[in-house]
Amino acid sequence: MNADMVRAEEPVFSMNARAAERAVAVSLRAVSKSYGAFPAVAGVDLDIAPGEMVSLLGPSGCGKTTTLRMIAGLEEADAGEITIAGRRINETPPWRRNIGMVFQNYALFPHKTVAENIAYGLVMRKVKREEIARRVAAVMAQVHLSGLEHRRPAQLSGGQSQRVAIARAIITRPDVLLFDEPLAALDRKLREHMQVEIRQLQREVGITTIFVTHDQEEALTLSDRVVVMEAGRIIQVGRPAEVYERPVNRFVSDFIGVTNAVRGVVTTGPDGCKSLRIGAGTIVPLPLHADPPAGQKLEMVLRPEKIVVNGATPEGWVSIEGSVAHVVYMGAVTYYHVDIGADAPLVAMIPNEQTFGASGAIPIGAPIRLGWHRDSAMVFVPPDP
């Protein structure tokens, strides 16, 4: 195959009217799957819009990969209905669903060249040789692999192998593209680079995409919407900022991003404002929108980046004194673990500016004042011990 001799005149996909027409919706209704007595997926309902990129996010065993495999046809749903472009596909075999899939281990054929790996789906569809060569050249240019046509998988880097797997998945012009934790094996810098590449490519081709990951930052970076799963169920669906800023419960707040969680008992001040009494009697004002009854046990959750250290605390802000218990310098930011008299320290994340950093860190044991806008905090009823 002389794919390298064919000029790539146009990409395999492009964000134009024709691509928009190809974009399809995916819908799951009460989809369930059990393995013996274990319910891997328990009544999942989900709608994915045409051209949307959605991440299924959650810890190991939450059901995200099983859900993806049922959409792909690699697992059979015990109950419920899966539709693509309005067509029920529960009984449709995988090879007739017009789905492209990128696996965690890439699943490249070691004995085939890069061009042959990418062309495999077209060969199986008995596409003409000239058309295969044209589309292989086009997609290789699109994923920045031109010039590597004759290499074999063993001669590729992790990022190059990833691009080959993506090219093989999109060259057949699928209705839906599925990713099963494809970046897990890459080092951090390459993973971050590939996240940007995948998102740019998805926007360019306009294909409906479902991405499975346990990496919170990956889900936030890639997605139009994030679907958070736990124990086979969907806990929250929303845009990345919504899920991060306003998690529906402690599981979501804990799983997505770093959080502070302080437990206490609700008290009511003379002015009627609600506060949380924590530890040895420290009083912390609650968010203005929170109105729990006095005496209720609550957890106040606060993101470290929402906290200001030794700064101004205007009206509507909380100000609390403490002492530095631990300092963690991370290059771009410094984390201060502050003892405020609670069961656990409050952690503040402060950017390191030009005149700040490791040499200018506040020393351990020094007094420190923390401040945050009252509505930056969230409150949840703690689970029973």
FIMAR-683290 format. One line per field, with one value per residue (C-alpha): residue number from 0; chain; x, y, z. Coordinates in steps of 0.2 Angstrom, whole numbers. Layout:
BEGIN
nr c(NUM|...) .
kette c(A|...) .
c1 c(X|...) .
c2 c(Y|...) .
c3 c(Z|...) .
END
This chain:
BEGIN
nr c(0|1|2|3|4|5|6|7|8|9|10|11|12|13|14|15|16|17|18|19|20|21|22|23|24|25|26|27|28|29|30|31|32|33|34|35|36|37|38|39|40|41|42|43|44|45|46|47|48|49|50|51|52|53|54|55|56|57|58|59|60|61|62|63|64|65|66|67|68|69|70|71|72|73|74|75|76|77|78|79|80|81|82|83|84|85|86|87|88|89|90|91|92|93|94|95|96|97|98|99|100|101|102|103|104|105|106|107|108|109|110|111|112|113|114|115|116|117|118|119|120|121|122|123|124|125|126|127|128|129|130|131|132|133|134|135|136|137|138|139|140|141|142|143|144|145|146|147|148|149|150|151|152|153|154|155|156|157|158|159|160|161|162|163|164|165|166|167|168|169|170|171|172|173|174|175|176|177|178|179|180|181|182|183|184|185|186|187|188|189|190|191|192|193|194|195|196|197|198|199|200|201|202|203|204|205|206|207|208|209|210|211|212|213|214|215|216|217|218|219|220|221|222|223|224|225|226|227|228|229|230|231|232|233|234|235|236|237|238|239|240|241|242|243|244|245|246|247|248|249|250|251|252|253|254|255|256|257|258|259|260|261|262|263|264|265|266|267|268|269|270|271|272|273|274|275|276|277|278|279|280|281|282|283|284|285|286|287|288|289|290|291|292|293|294|295|296|297|298|299|300|301|302|303|304|305|306|307|308|309|310|311|312|313|314|315|316|317|318|319|320|321|322|323|324|325|326|327|328|329|330|331|332|333|334|335|336|337|338|339|340|341|342|343|344|345|346|347|348|349|350|351|352|353|354|355|356|357|358|359|360|361|362|363|364|365|366|367|368|369|370|371|372|373|374|375|376|377|378|379|380|381|382|383|384) .
kette c(A|A|A|A|A|A|A|A|A|A|A|A|A|A|A|A|A|A|A|A|A|A|A|A|A|A|A|A|A|A|A|A|A|A|A|A|A|A|A|A|A|A|A|A|A|A|A|A|A|A|A|A|A|A|A|A|A|A|A|A|A|A|A|A|A|A|A|A|A|A|A|A|A|A|A|A|A|A|A|A|A|A|A|A|A|A|A|A|A|A|A|A|A|A|A|A|A|A|A|A|A|A|A|A|A|A|A|A|A|A|A|A|A|A|A|A|A|A|A|A|A|A|A|A|A|A|A|A|A|A|A|A|A|A|A|A|A|A|A|A|A|A|A|A|A|A|A|A|A|A|A|A|A|A|A|A|A|A|A|A|A|A|A|A|A|A|A|A|A|A|A|A|A|A|A|A|A|A|A|A|A|A|A|A|A|A|A|A|A|A|A|A|A|A|A|A|A|A|A|A|A|A|A|A|A|A|A|A|A|A|A|A|A|A|A|A|A|A|A|A|A|A|A|A|A|A|A|A|A|A|A|A|A|A|A|A|A|A|A|A|A|A|A|A|A|A|A|A|A|A|A|A|A|A|A|A|A|A|A|A|A|A|A|A|A|A|A|A|A|A|A|A|A|A|A|A|A|A|A|A|A|A|A|A|A|A|A|A|A|A|A|A|A|A|A|A|A|A|A|A|A|A|A|A|A|A|A|A|A|A|A|A|A|A|A|A|A|A|A|A|A|A|A|A|A|A|A|A|A|A|A|A|A|A|A|A|A|A|A|A|A|A|A|A|A|A|A|A|A|A|A|A|A|A|A|A|A|A|A|A|A|A|A|A|A|A|A|A|A|A|A|A|A|A|A|A|A|A|A|A|A|A|A|A|A) .
c1 c(0|8|-2|13|12|-6|-9|-21|-32|-45|-47|-57|-69|-72|-84|-96|-114|-111|-102|-116|-128|-118|-118|-130|-138|-136|-149|-149|-165|-166|-150|-144|-131|-127|-113|-121|-127|-117|-126|-112|-125|-141|-154|-144|-153|-143|-145|-130|-133|-127|-108|-107|-92|-97|-85|-91|-81|-80|-69|-65|-80|-93|-100|-93|-83|-98|-109|-97|-95|-114|-115|-102|-110|-96|-108|-126|-138|-149|-163|-166|-164|-149|-153|-141|-149|-166|-163|-163|-147|-148|-149|-137|-120|-105|-99|-116|-117|-105|-95|-77|-68|-51|-45|-34|-20|-23|-25|-14|-9|10|14|5|12|5|-4|-11|-17|-26|-33|-40|-58|-59|-51|-64|-77|-70|-67|-57|-38|-37|-50|-41|-24|-32|-42|-27|-16|-29|-32|-13|-11|-26|-18|0|7|12|29|27|17|29|33|27|19|35|44|31|30|15|8|11|2|-12|-14|-14|-28|-38|-35|-40|-56|-61|-56|-72|-83|-92|-108|-101|-83|-79|-64|-60|-47|-35|-22|-20|-3|5|16|8|15|11|-6|-10|-4|-15|-30|-29|-26|-41|-52|-47|-49|-66|-72|-65|-74|-90|-92|-103|-90|-91|-75|-72|-60|-56|-45|-55|-44|-45|-64|-65|-53|-61|-79|-95|-103|-97|-107|-101|-105|-105|-110|-118|-128|-127|-125|-123|-123|-117|-105|-87|-89|-106|-100|-84|-92|-109|-107|-124|-116|-100|-95|-95|-86|-73|-70|-68|-55|-47|-58|-58|-71|-75|-88|-98|-115|-126|-129|-139|-132|-141|-143|-151|-136|-132|-114|-105|-97|-82|-68|-65|-78|-72|-87|-87|-102|-111|-115|-129|-140|-139|-153|-151|-159|-149|-141|-140|-123|-116|-100|-94|-84|-72|-60|-42|-41|-56|-46|-37|-22|-19|-29|-44|-60|-74|-92|-99|-83|-78|-62|-54|-37|-26|-8|2|4|12|18|19|28|22|31|16|7|10|-2|-4|-11|-19|-24|-41|-45|-55|-52|-43|-33|-40|-29|-27|-19|-10|-2|17|19|36|41|33|37|47|59|44|33|25|34|27|19|16|-1|-11|-28|-39|-53|-66|-83|-97|-105|-89|-92|-105|-114|-119|-127|-113|-116|-120|-104) .
c2 c(0|16|27|39|42|49|67|71|83|84|76|61|71|90|101|105|102|85|80|89|78|62|66|56|55|40|36|24|19|9|0|-14|-27|-40|-52|-66|-57|-41|-27|-19|-6|-3|6|19|33|45|55|61|75|74|79|80|73|65|57|43|46|36|24|6|-5|10|3|15|3|-10|4|8|-10|-12|3|-5|-22|-31|-34|-38|-28|-38|-25|-8|0|7|18|26|39|33|15|2|-8|-20|-35|-28|-36|-25|-25|-18|-4|8|12|16|11|15|3|6|-5|1|-17|-13|-28|-30|-38|-25|-7|9|11|-7|-5|11|3|-13|-8|-2|-18|-28|-17|-21|-3|-1|0|17|24|16|23|41|39|32|47|59|52|51|69|73|64|70|53|57|49|34|23|9|8|-6|-4|-9|6|19|29|29|45|38|22|32|42|26|19|35|35|17|21|37|31|21|36|29|36|36|35|26|28|16|24|26|38|28|21|37|48|64|77|66|62|81|84|70|76|92|83|72|86|97|82|78|96|96|80|83|65|60|53|44|44|32|38|37|53|68|81|71|72|90|94|84|85|95|85|74|59|54|36|26|8|6|21|39|51|68|74|91|103|102|118|113|96|104|119|112|93|85|75|72|58|69|83|71|62|78|89|92|97|102|94|101|93|102|106|120|135|151|168|183|190|174|169|150|145|128|125|114|106|115|128|137|146|146|155|144|149|162|150|136|136|120|118|122|107|97|89|95|94|110|107|120|119|124|137|147|152|168|168|184|194|206|199|211|210|192|184|172|176|163|163|148|142|134|115|110|117|108|118|111|124|133|133|131|121|127|115|126|121|130|119|106|87|90|105|117|117|133|133|149|153|156|173|181|186|171|153|141|154|166|152|156|145|131|137|155|163|164|171|162|170|164|170|162|155|147|133|119|109|91|80|68|49|39|33) .
c3 c(0|-6|6|7|-11|-10|-7|7|-1|13|30|33|43|44|54|39|35|30|46|56|47|51|70|79|96|108|121|136|145|161|155|167|168|181|183|194|210|206|198|187|179|188|178|168|159|148|132|122|109|91|91|109|119|136|148|160|176|192|202|197|197|196|179|167|156|156|150|136|131|130|118|108|108|117|132|131|142|154|153|145|128|119|103|91|79|85|81|94|93|108|96|83|82|85|68|61|74|64|80|81|97|105|118|133|126|108|101|86|75|79|62|52|47|53|37|37|55|50|34|42|44|26|20|30|21|4|0|-16|-15|-22|-10|5|0|-1|16|25|19|24|41|44|40|51|67|63|58|40|36|48|36|35|54|65|82|91|83|89|105|116|109|91|95|102|86|76|86|84|65|64|73|63|46|44|47|62|69|87|94|110|121|135|146|131|140|156|150|145|156|163|151|136|143|145|127|120|129|120|103|106|110|95|84|91|88|70|65|75|79|94|107|124|134|149|162|181|179|185|176|160|161|165|151|137|140|135|149|163|169|187|191|207|211|194|194|188|202|193|175|170|162|169|179|186|192|200|207|213|216|222|236|246|234|219|228|235|218|207|213|230|244|263|273|291|302|315|323|316|328|326|330|337|320|314|303|303|308|311|328|325|335|352|348|333|324|305|296|284|266|264|254|268|281|291|308|324|331|314|311|294|284|276|260|252|238|243|228|235|251|252|264|274|262|263|268|262|267|263|267|281|291|302|312|313|313|299|302|286|270|253|239|221|210|203|219|238|249|267|280|293|311|314|329|319|318|301|295|282|266|256|239|235|217|218|210|205|222|231|232|242|249|254|262|278|291|301|317|311|313|298|293|280|271|258|251|261|246|240|253|251|265|266|279|283|281|297|305) .
END
